[in-house]
Amino acid sequence: MNEELTYDQAVALLPEGDTVHTYSVSGGVSLGADWHRSNILEMLKHARSIRPATGYAREIGHGLVVLRHGGLPPMAVQTKREHE
């Protein structure tokens, strides 16, 4: 599943709450952090592309991959649980 998602589709997949967990891999190092929801929404607005995650990211509940501008590594973003 490699189709692009719209901003609204991506927002609908975010979990409830004030923070959303993210992670990215850069230089072989995995970095995870909680972001304030408003910062996630801003990142999604300015994303180069938003796509459904596959593999490990999806397995650990990070169902969005955000491709960002400026040479930044892709960001995996936490999404609602599959059964919600």
Secondary structure as UniProt FT lines:
FT   HELIX           7..13
FT   STRAND          19..26
FT   TURN            27..28
FT   STRAND          29..36
FT   HELIX           37..45
FT   STRAND          49..52
FT   HELIX           55..59
FT   TURN            60..61
FT   STRAND          64..67
FT   TURN            70..71
FT   STRAND          75..77
FT   TURN            82..83
//
